[in-house]
Amino acid sequence: MRFIDSVDDYINDFYRAHLMRRFTCDNEKIILGFYRNSDNRPLAFPQSDEILRVFQSTNDEDIWKAWTDSSSKSALPPDFYNDNLKLMMEVMRFDDQACDNGKFHATKSKENKMLEQLRSFDIEKICPNLKNIFVHGNSELPTNEDHNYKRYRDNFVRTLTKHSKKASKYKENHFGYKLIFFVFDETSGVYFEKKFANEKVKVGTVISAKHHFYWADSVFVEAIRNCNADYLIWFKPYNSFVTPLGINDDLPKILIYDVNNLQVDSILYDSHFMISSEV
């Protein structure tokens, strides 16, 4: 598999691979189908009947049928709306690797190549009942570039800010509806804050560190507070990890915020001390 040689190569590969994207997580309906998996444990701030209504309306298969898909280019945004419940929802994605303001992504460049190969093999003819395709490219980046906390934090803020600027337009299109921001966090692993900044970390080493409670990170919380939505659903399905003692810490995969009644004790983390569980 050849490497991307230029921006033009990346763009051409993207558009060729786009023909396969309806089977991947570039498709909002596939993301929401993944989210509705019953194994995803939710955590809401604060607990309330309204939060429960938002969760059930998006996560229950039967109630979800009442939503209208408006994610096509020809439809008015946001991506989904529910006339019965007077709710609307915009779906967005982010991770800890996208750089240059989201214009380049090393892993997705490799995945575009893989999708292009599958398309060239006429995979749709070979597998006529194909519903989903999951590919995972190897970025071949050094650890700190592959999983970088500052990039993770900044990509979240950038993505949320971009959509918050469109919130007034969403509300014009569906007057009187409550707005949900659905954030698909594709970051794998979790972050820790080391005790010592200059401590070297490599596979097999044991260090003293505290867990990054991403849902309470002060930078993330402030971005949510100012996002102009009524509710925010944070879907982070790939956040489990195993310690050297064999402890598997299965964190909540769904976080739900009542943005207008935000009650979270936030934590300030030092980006210089942050490391990924995926060294």
Buried (B, 14 or more C-beta within 10 A) or exposed (E): EEEBEEEEBBEBBBEBBBEBBEBBBBBBEBBBBBBEEEEBEBBBBEEEEBBEBBBEBBBEEEBBEEBEEBBEEEEEBBBBBBEEBEBBBBBBBBBBBBBEEBEBBBBBBBBBBBBBBBBEEEBBEEEEEBEEBEBEBEBEEEBBBBBBBEBBBBBBBBBBEEBBEEBEEBBEBBEEBBBBBBBBBBBBBBBBBBEEEEEEBEEEEEEEBEEBBBBBBEBBBEBBBEBBBBBBBBBBBBBBBEEEEEEEEEBBBBBBBBBEEBEBEBBEBEBEBBBBBBB
